[in-house]
Amino acid sequence: MKLHPYRKSLATALVVTAGTMAAFLLNAESHYAVAQQPTASTSAVSPPKVLIDPADTVILLLDHQAGLFQTVKDVPVGELRTNTVILAKLAKIAKCPLITTASEPNGPNGPLMPEIKAAAPDAIYVPRKGEISAWDNEDFVKAVKATGRKTLVIAGVWTSVCVAFPALQAKAEGFKVYFVTDASGDPSPMASQTTVARLAQAGVVPMSTNAVFCELQRTWNRPDAAQYAELYAMYAPNYQAVMESYDRVKEVASKERK
C-alpha cells in the first residue's frame, strides 16, 4: 500500500522527532546522573572565611596626634585614646604587625599619643614627608606589603581623611580593609557619618573596637585568655566590676570548701 506523499512526509517527520526526543532524554538523564555523583572538587571545598584571620592581619594606627585630637567632635577623646591603646595591645596579643605613622609631628598636628609606644614598643613607625595620605608614602606602603599580609585593620584621626584615603587606596590594590570607627575621630558627627557611608560603599568594612578584639580572640579556650579579658575591662569598665565580683565569689567559695 502506497502512502500519499503528504502522509509519507508526516510519518518521516514523526519518526525523526521521536528519535531526537529519545536522544535528548537519554542525554539529559546521563547529565543528571553525573550531577548527582559527588566529585572530589565539590566535596573538598571549604566554607569561605568571613571573620578576620589574625594570621593575615596588619593593624595600622594613623595620625593619632595631640593637635588633631583637639578637633575631634564625634567621639569622646578619652574613649578614642583608650580604644587606640586597646588596638595596640591587641596587636601584640594576637601577633599582628602594628604600623604607626604621623602626617607632620613637628607641625600643629602635634606628636603621636605616647600611649601607643608604651603599649606596643615594638610597633613599626614610618615617618612621612608631608603626604596627607599614608598610602602616598612609599616607605609606608613597603612596610605594609613587607608583612605579606592582605587584611588591614585601620584607625586614625581624621576618619574622613587619614583613614579614608589610605583605606580606599589599599582596597583598590586588593587588600581586605576594615576601619575602626570608635578608635578614629572626625571634626563632626556629620563628617564621620558621611565617611562611613563612603567607605562602606567602596567595600571597606566599619567595625567597633570591641568587635575587632572579639573577632581576633574567637574563643576563651586559649592560654592568653586573661590578656584578652584585660581588653574587655579597658573597653567596658563595668565589665571590670563583673570580673572582680566573680573572682571574689570564687575566692569565698574556695575558702568555704576548705
Steps between C-alpha positions, in 0.01 A plus 500: 500500500644831392477800730395835373814720467370736770434211742840352422675830586299528820590144606867567431489819705338319793765228494781757493336702779453192716863403450620849586285509815629161611858611450432821695347308792789254512750785491316691776479189717873444456580858602267474800668180617843662474378808688378285788838336549723678756827616353832552671499869415158575651544288811839656577381862483521668840259777605626855440665681790268782599669600826835674529799265492765612754772325297422722200444830685700822536380775735563857383475796741511822300551853624378467860661839569456740790409799285240310297334369817396856581279506188319170561127548565334169409641278778625585851877541473556297816318203345683548173838484674401198709375313194820581313706355786280189493582450132871544573484239778288273281767502229750359748264237644373383159850516347392744232757748363428855616598796283461862609565830326445874542431755228717783636594457868709818503207716388171598664365145466739411781672178605344155519329416829771341721272218620548316168874459549450408866249229407687372195870592513575269206258676265643612165497880465519642148574874472336683209620785283189714510261259326145533630419139409737247653450286188668773295820437696708226335669395823165450671360288217823295492472439875144374461580277202813365669279326757360278226151545645192612310253604773528853640332629815529880497428772754603864496425871527332639296272217388394690189857559387779308673293181514287536188773577246736206573203268559363573152844475339585170671159358408563590136825302516326185615527515880214409733447818698319562829491831687434548870241772552545562873880504485478772235370855516362780282417871544126428505251214514389589147856467370529160665163375375575613147834321511348177628256507207775575248729224623223243534391564141859434392510168686698618803338349810422712811555335839510595866804439720334225701388320184862494381651346813211253542536391139874446532458322835226264377507276811563515874660157483851634440807558719493880456132537596590712804673753274187529288295544816708809577393648167134442590555682829667793326222532246212451744597600858171359630615161377807540720263517798330182382834318483605628844171382655535162333858456622391594854216248497738225387744595776232484769364170369847352499559597865164355605582165339818482706 
